[in-house]
Amino acid sequence: MTSSPLAPPSATEETGEARQRAWVEVNTAAIQANVRALRRHIGPATQLMAVVKADAYGHGALPVARAALEAGAACFGVATLAEGVQLRRAGISAPVLVLGNLTQAEELRSCLRWQLMPTISSMREALLCQNLASGSGRSMAVQLKLDTGMTRLGVDWQEGPRLVAALRGMEAVELVGIYSHLACADAAPDEDDGLSDRQQQRFEAVLAGLQEQGLAAGCRHLANSAGTLRSHRQHYDLVRVGLALYGHPPAAHLAGVVPLRPALQIHARVTLLRQVGAGVGVSYGHRFRTSRPSRLAVVSIGYADGVPRMLSNRMDVLFEGRRLPQVGAITMDQLVIDATDAPRIEVGSIVTLLGKQGDEAIGPVDWSERCGTIPWEILCGFKHRLPRLAVAADPGVPTPAGPTAEP
Ligand SMILES: *Cc1c(COP(=O)(O)O)cnc(C)c1O
């Protein structure tokens, strides 16, 4: 046996301290508290799938997956094959469902090799799985997706019983579950045109059809975070929870149904301070002009790190429990804050872009409302350059010791 070469140092190791410039701090204790609170809400008859696609919504897939598992998550949802393989390579052996569509034989072969469950949306994929698995001596676990009104992935719900019958007849394929996805579960009650209920009725109609034909449905699931919080009737055997796992309600009217703790904070360092007079233009395009003599602080984070440029002149950062306004255009790698009212700020000071300090908190919803998007997109934006530190401590509490950098 040859000895394995030393792993190359991660970018963070090569540059020294992970908290040098800007970073994502992920509180795994909050992830665990959220899993436990959600499990209390769904009760013992329903399992929880932790949806960790897109690097766990920017939080880091591995520390989140490990924390969720420890707190009682039964399985994982990922969007891509590579995301599933990442969990397996890290030694995570819990069931993993690939929520996205895999269309190539090679991709489905990888599912078999890594024991990942693909989602089946058509007879074509079902037959591919049967062909691949029948030659391998293994059976291939799959789940069938029904389109009940989302109009994206899934076989048309009326076709459901026919496809289940076909899958049950394939000796090399094991149909583990059947699911659908809600399109408008986060709509406020007065804006809901009843689509969620119609989707559920269609799902029920398929299940009834299966029962009539004596076909087992396996694990039945319908709810995302919003479905999980809005109605116990939509829980079935499993709920697929993403946003709520990370501590954010999917809509204002669903806040408070389950106590949730935001798990992510974004911090960055001040790298330069400058005293300027009144009437000075700041950053590209001079979209901000000082109205008084000002002390400006340059902070080493920008839109390449996931701070939307659309927040230019429209966001605050936290320092010592107070809000300081961001001024001028947010640039690729830096932004400027007006620190005139924070005389204690200095080079090397840490400011918090998302997170909590004392009574002040800034969350992804604050950002998404200001730039016309949704908190999901804000969180997924933190994916490129920022080191992720997993800490097991409450948000807002400084964590002097023991951060573990996750690659
Ligand atoms: C992403 C995803 C989820 C999780 O959605 P949240 O709203 O973040 O809870 C659930 N189901 C499917 C099919 C998904 O793609």
The ligand as a Gaussian input file, in Angstrom:
#p B3LYP/6-31G(d) Opt

LIG

0 1
 C      -35.567000      22.946000      -1.710000
 C      -36.685000      21.985000      -1.530000
 C      -37.320000      21.846000      -0.281000
 C      -37.007000      22.734000       0.911000
 O      -37.712000      23.941000       0.775000
 P      -37.772000      25.021000       1.973000
 O      -38.826000      25.964000       1.528000
 O      -36.433000      25.680000       2.022000
 O      -38.119000      24.289000       3.200000
 C      -38.276000      20.858000      -0.152000
 N      -38.624000      20.073000      -1.200000
 C      -38.045000      20.194000      -2.414000
 C      -38.476000      19.306000      -3.508000
 C      -37.078000      21.156000      -2.626000
 O      -36.528000      21.284000      -3.833000

